[in-house]
Amino acid sequence: MSNYIFVTGGVISGLGKGIVTSSLSRVLIAKGYKPTIIKIDPYVNIDAGTLRPTEHGEVWVTEDGGETDQDLGHYERFLGFPLTKEHNITTGQVYYEVINRERRGDYLGKTVQLIPHVTDEIKRRIKDVSTKSGADITLIEIGGIVGDYENILFLEAARQLQSEENVTFVHVSYVPIPEKLGEPKTKPTQQSVRLLRELGIFPDFIVCRSPEKLDNVRKEKISLFCNISEENIINNPDLETIYELPLVFEKQEFAKKILNKLNLTENVAKLSEWENKVDILKNTKNKVNIGIVGKYISTGNFELTDSYISVEEAVKHACVALNTKPNIFWVDSTKIEQEISNLDGIIVPGGFGTSGVEGKIKAINFCRENNIPFLGLCLGLQLAVVEFARNVCGLEGAHSTEVNKDTKYPVIDILPEQKNIKELGATMRLGAYSAELKQGTKIYDLYNDFNLIKENKVSERHRHRYELNPDYHKVLQDKGMVFSGISPTKPLVEFIELPANKFFVATQAHPELKSSLLKPSPLFYGFVKSCLK
Ligand code: GLN
């Protein structure tokens, strides 16, 4: 029998189930276990690749080129090791598989039904990940909340799994403190546990998200109404930093209680390195002002910045390693007149489409001319090339053909293999690709300091359709742009830098996708370091 921990959600979405799952996994690692995590997304899309960031947050890219839910990003940042695309299961994948099987005749003679055929396929996928990953405990976060129509088959599969494997259930619920009442209310939690029980699932633990720690009065109430002992009601109050949650859990011996429930042995958690990092995140007095120039999304009257979450976290990881804290300024590329002159450094992250592009180019120009540290990520590299072509090489009107098809100087153009692509799902240049680095460059030295160069090569993750047009390699280099990293298999520029500047570095890749709290990304580290000077 394998060990499974299902994490469900109640009352409202966005409670941070992903952080709960990641934090619990981090403590299990600290106790000598090898956990892995699966995210279940109940939508019908096969993957998150074609979802707009306003719909579902940032798209995370795995080493093997999966375009997944951003929760996999949280998992990797806490776990410190990569996950494959199989770790994100969607309704689309499950139905696609079952329908294909039916067409092949695999179910010949049978009526193909939601139960058992669809639920069997869900269980097969979960067990498959558990076996392939070699994990000793598999945590499965079920997206959405209990009571949604969409996730009901996943909950049913989880219910069935109880009789086949060693399973425990953690329900993450919300205990609001309405401002006018000033008192924590447990009824929504009671109701959501009741809904779960109607589905045959009796949670073993309830993690209570609340502005504050719950007192005994509320714990007693939840315990009484939900049939859970008080000690298995775990506090998850608002915290200054998400990275503190493993420590908050450990204080309540959450992992120990879970291990007991699963009949697994309990070891002392080794969390001192993690503790030190959290201490810096919370207490350092050093500050650095970093601008991230992007497109920001408003929904109704609210602005969300979630679509750059990996960039923001990678900045934090690098800052912690340098004993400082970032003040992040979200600079709207459509309103670049905004003050950027007080910033210590500027990042232009990835992006798609045409809007806000000129504002980003303006910000890059400002960095280059005023010797302000600059880090360009994917689109950020492409626009740094456009800026340099226009203002240094004298190629007036130079552009990326993604933005202007008819530009006289298409310095950024579609990748040759992308030209005939018709379907938009999972067809970009995706996942890990290596680059051969040039010795003596800033980029080489940074990766070298982190011991990440193997046979002159480094690997980073990608998600793009455009590249630096090889026709312009010569003119850009002649004017002083250094190509610090090139693909070993084609003339594709992966890293650039301007050696005359303090720190002007860009990459076609997304190094933010390989940054974790314990292992920051070399480029972010180098960038923050030069911002501090
Ligand atoms: N839109 C650009 C491309 O497709 C950049 C993509 C990105 O920034 N991830 O190449």
Boltz pocket constraint, residues with backbone or C-beta under 6 A from the ligand:
constraints:
  - pocket:
      binder: B
      contacts: [[A, 349], [A, 350], [A, 351], [A, 352], [A, 353], [A, 377], [A, 378], [A, 379], [A, 380], [A, 402], [A, 463], [A, 464], [A, 465], [A, 466], [A, 467]]
      max_distance: 6.0
